Amino acid sequence: MIGNDIVDLNQAAKESNWKRKGYLEKIFTPYEQLLINSAANPDTMVWLLWTMKESVYKAYSKETKIRSFNPSFLSCNQLILQESGASGSVLHDDILYHCNGMITSAYIHTTASAALNVLNHAVLKITDYDAADSSYKNTNPASVSHHGRHLALIYL
């Protein structure tokens, strides 16, 4: 199974106040909070870790049919940052998921799978999101995510 998540950075800046008291503690592990608080760009780190957790949740829930999202139970590890992306892993219910992330000035996107070969063969398409247009469903994507102005589709 595969999951993906995208965060529109402009939309997130308008809608989320992750700096409010208790937010980080509710969502992120102590190690992840350390990554956020020591990051050159804490906003980017928050949304990168969030997309990692959310994409893993989507892959996990597809496979297990369990729909209970508790982000503090998902633990991001082995994070490697590059200039325009990231890779790492997330541990959830003793299952290790591999993650690949993309960081742009407009959005952060992550794809996750427990099977590295699935992740490596996934094809990503990011386009503008129009809530009135659901024609993308006819293309049978393996995973769909949208936020703000962006739609992310994964094909296997």
N, C-alpha and C positions, 0 to 999 in steps of 0.2 A: 504494500500500500504506500501511497504517497500523499503528502499534504503540502499546502503552500499558504502563505499569508503575505499580504501587502499592506503597508501603512503609507497613506498620503501625508507627507510631512506638514504641508500647509494646513490640512484638515486637522491633524493631530494637535498642532500648535493652537488652533482655535478652540478645540473641544476638550482637550485634556489638560489637567493641572497635576502632572505627576509629582510636582514638588510639594504638594500639600502633605500635611502631617499624616504619617501612617501609610501612605500609598505604597512606597517602596517595600516596606516590611510585609505588607499584605500580598504582594505579587512576586517578589524576588527573594531568593535565598540570601543568606549573609554574604556568600562569595560573590553573587551577582550584584549585590548592593555595593560591594567594594569596587567591582569593575565600573559601575556607574559613577560612583563618587570620585574615582581616580581617573576617569576618562577625560581626554582633551575636549571632547564634545559629549557631555552627559546626555543630551537629548537624543543624539544618534545612538548611543549605547542602550538607552531605555528601549527605543523602538526596535533595535536589532535583536535584543534579548526577547522582547515581546513577540516579534515575528517568529523567532525560533521556537518558542513555547507554543504559540498558536498553530504553527504548521505541524508540529509534532502531535498536538492534540487532535488535529483534523485527520492525520494519518492513523493514529491510534483508535479514534472513535469509528472510523470506517471499518477497520479490521475487527474490532471487538464488539462494536455496536453499543459501547458504553459511552453515554453522553454526560459525563460529569467533569467539568473543567475547574480544576483547582491549580492555578499557575504556580503556587509555591511548592507543589508536589513534583513539578518538572524542574530538573536541575541542569542548567547549561554548563558545559565543561569544554575543555580543550579549545577555547576560542582563539582563532588565529585571524587577525585583522590584516587586510591588505588595503591599498588606497581606495579601491572602489568595491570592495566586497569583504566577505568573511566566510570562514568555515569553522565548524565545531561539531559538538555532539550534545544531545540532550538525553538524560536518563529519565525514563518514565516507567513505573511498575517493573523495574528490573530489565527493561528493554532499552537498548542503546540505539538511538536514532542519529543518523548522520544528517548534517545541515549544510547547505550552501546558501550564502546570502549575497545580495547585491545592494550597494549603497549608492544612491544618486542624490542630487540636490532636491529632487521632487518626491522621491519615495524610497522606502526600504522594503526589500522583498526577500523572503526565505523559502526554500524548498526543503522538505525533510522526508526521509524514509529510513526504515530499519535495514533495508537491503541497499547496500552501497551501489550495486550494479544497476538497480532501478533508478537511483538518484543520478548516476552518471549518464544514463540514457534518456533521461527526461528532456523534453523539449518545452521551453518556456516561451509564451507569447504574452507580452504586456501591451495593452491598448487603452484607449480612452473608455471610461465607463459611462454608459447611458442606461439609467434604470428602466427606461421604457423599451429598451431593445434587448430581448433575451435570445436573439438568433444564435448567439455563441453556443447555446446548449445543443444545437443541432450538430455541432462539430465533435461532440462526445469527449470533452476534456476529462481527464482522470481526476483533476482537482481544480476548483474555482475559488478565487478570492477577489473581493473588491473592497475598496475604501476610497472615499472621496472621488477624485477624478480618474482613478486607475482600476483596471480590470486585469487580473493575472490568471492565465490559463496554463495548465500543465497537461502535456500529451505524452503518452507512453507508446 
